[in-house]
Amino acid sequence: MLQSKSRAWLQVDGDAVRHNLKEIKKLIPETTEIMAVVKANCYGHGDRQLSMLMQQEGIKTFAVSSVDEALNLREAGISGEILILGYTPKEHFHYLHECDLIQTLVDLPYAKKLEAYAKAQGCVIEAHVKADTGMSRIGVIVQDHAYHIEEILKMYAMKHVKVTGIFSHFSVSDSHTEEDLAFTAHQIELFDRVLSGIQAAGFDCGVRHLQNSYGILNYPDLHYDYVRPGLLYMGVTSDDQIPINTAPDFHPILSLHANVTMVKMIA
């Protein structure tokens, strides 16, 4: 993939992307699928081009941060599922059902607004619940100090917002300190507790996903339905000096190039 070839340009190696996807699949259980995180223009690598390449390689589900990023992918011909990880304002709710997008439910009041809109429009909007097990960004808090599974159950009971999945996010899965290892283990315990509670209430959890890139590298044996790699299919981690529990053979996909203007011998 060539973006420009004038004075300087960046080049993305499609073969390296294909190779890295295969390396990710080697790390995870056979029953687990990849949800490619392509937010922020695929971290500057070109979301349209890379998403189309990955769709051709069999990736069926993508994650973005906002509705405008999702619409950009739809315009580019991405036909798979697209999960919006962040908040979508009310004035853009119509895109969710018009363009078949999956919205994250950031909390119960937000879910109720989406339910009221969908009921008024006579439509059904697909959604995933965000459970906050310790990242402390968006999501329903399900931690030791405040365990609000009743709010999640109310989301699953909605008629016009169809909850088809639930997820959480690791906050320190890259760390190997005793404290952080314990924190991550507890996040897994809390997430599994939520899943059990949903099932006990008579609901189908839908698809479940928890692992980000470092979650894949350090906790590859978790058996959820999806993993959410971002940096990994680009062949890099956030810091090569941080040790990991696996040994994948990733290839960096991006290189920078420039034409030589002139060569001059000077005194």
N, C-alpha and C positions, 0 to 999 in steps of 0.2 A: 504494500500500500504506500503510494507516494503522494505526499501532500503538496509538495512544491519542489521545483528544481531550478531555482534561480541562483541567488548568492548562497543561501543556506536553506536547508530543509531537514525535516525529520522523516524517518522511514520506519514503518511498522511491519514486522515480519509475520505474515500470515501463517507460514509453516510453523513458526515458533509458538503461535497461539494454539494451533492444533496439537502440537506436541505437549504443551502445558496442560491442556484439557485432559489429555490421556494420562498425564502424571497425576492430576488431581483424582481421576477416577480410580487409579491404582491405590490411592490412600484410603478411600471411603468404601463402605459396604456396597455390594452389588445392587442392593435394593434402594440405595440412596441416590438421588439425582442432584444435578447442579442447577442452582439458581444463580445466574450470572449477574453480579452487581455492576451496573454500567452507569452509575450516577456521575454527575459533574463531567459530562462529555467523555465518559469512560476514563475518568481521571486524566483528561487531556489527551487521550490516545485516539479519539474519534468514535463516538458512540454508535453512529449509524453504520460505519464500515465494520467495526468489530462485532456489533450485534448481528449484522447480517451474516458475517462469516461464521459466528457461533451457531446461529440458527441453521445454517447449512451443515454444520457438524453435529446436529441433533439436539442442541440446547433448546428447550421448549419454554423456559421460564426466565424472566429477567426482572431485575429490581432497579428502581430509580428513586430519586429523592423527591420529585415533584411532578405535578400533572403536566407541566409544559415539557419536561423531559420525556414523559410517557407519550405525549402526542407526537413529539419529534420522531420517536421510534415507529409509531403507527404510520406516519407519513412516509417513512423510509421503507415500509413493507414488512415490518416485524409483525408476524401474525400470532406468535405465542402469547402466553400469559405475561402480563406486566403488573408487578406489584409496586404501588407507590408507597415508599417507606415513611414518608413524611405527611404533614398536614395539607389537606386540600381545602381552600376556602369555599364557602357556601356558593358563591357566584360561579364557581367552576364545577359544582356537583354534576351538572348535566353531562359533562364529558365522561364521567365514570361509566354511565350506562350507554351513552352514545358510541363510545369507543371501546367498550368491553374491557374496562380496567378494574384492577383490584385495589381497594383502598384500605390502608391501615387504620384501624380504630385506635386512636390515641388515648381516649378515655371514655367513660360512659356518657357524659354530657354531649361529647362530640358524636358518639354513636346515635344518640337520641335525635340529634339534629338531622343526621343522615337518614335515619329511619322515617322521620316526619316528611322529609323531602321526597323520598322514594314512594311513600304511601300516597302523597299528593299527586305524584306523577304517574302512579299506577305501574311502577316498574320495580324490579329487584336489582339491588346493587351488591356485588360480591365484595367481601372484605376478609381481612385477616386481623386477628386481635394481637396487639402488642402487650406482652406481659413484662413488666419491669421487675426483673429478678436481682437487680443490683447495678445496672448501668446508670439508672437515675436520670434518663432523658425522658422521652415520651413513653407512655404506656401505663397500664393499670398496675399499681404497686402490689406486688405479691411477695413481700419480704417478712422477716421475722417480726419487725416492729409494726407492720401494717399489712395484713394479708386479706386483700379485697377480692377474693374469688367470686363473691356474690355479684360483683359488677360485671365480671366476665360472663357469668351464667346468664345475666340479663341480656347481654349482647347476643349470645347464642339463641336466646328465645325470640329474638326479633323476627318479624315476618317479611319485611321488605328489604332488610339488610341481611343477606345470606352469608353467614360466617363459614368459610371453607378452609380456614387454617388459623394457626396460632404460632407466634414466635417470640423469642427473646434475644438478647444480645450479650455476649461476653464482654466484660470490661477489662480484665487483666489476664486473658488467656495466653498472652505472650510472655508472662512472667513466671519464673521458676522459684521465687522465694516461698518459704513455707507458708507465710501468711496469704499470699496470692493464690497459691495452689489450693489452699483450704477454701478461699473465697470462691474460686471457680467451681470447685466440687460442690459447694453449697448452692451455687446458681443452678447447677444441673439438678440437684435434689429438689429445689424449689420448683423448677420447670416441670419435672416429672410429677411432683405433688399436684400441680395445677392440672396437668393432663388427666391424672387419676380422678381428681375432683369433677372435672367436666364429664368424664365417662360415667362416674357414679351418679351424676345428676340426669343421666339418660341422653346426653348429647354426643354426637360424633365430633371428635376434636378437629377433623379435617387434616390437612397436611401440617406437619410439625417441622420447625427449623430453628436452629440455635447457633450453629457454628459459623463464625466468620473465618477469615483466612487463617489466623493463628489458632482458631478452634479446630480447623481441619488439620493443621500441622502438628498440634500437640495433643489433640483429643480425637484422633481419626476413627476410633472404634464406636463412637456413639451412633446408635441406630435410629436416626430420625429420617424424615422423608426427603429433606433437602439440606444441602450445605450452601453457604453464600460466599463464594470466593470473589474477591475484587482484585487485589494485587497479585494473587497467585497465578491467574491465567496470563498475567503480564510478565511472569517469570521473576518477580522480585518480592522481597519482604520489606517491611518498613525500616528494618535495621539488620544488615547482614551479620552484625556482631552478636545478636541475640541468639542463643542456642535454641534448637528445636528438637522435638522428639522423633522426627522422621527424617528420611534422607532422600527427598525427591530430586529429580534431575531437571530442574526448571531452566528454561532458556529465556533471557531477557528479550522482549519483543521490540523495544524501541532503540533506535540509534540516531544520532545527530550528524549531519554532514554539511560540508561547505566546499565550494569551489575555490581553488587556489587562484587568487587574482594575479600575482606575479611572484617571482623569486628574484631577489636582488643580493648581490655580493656588496658588502659595505666595509669600509675601513674600520 
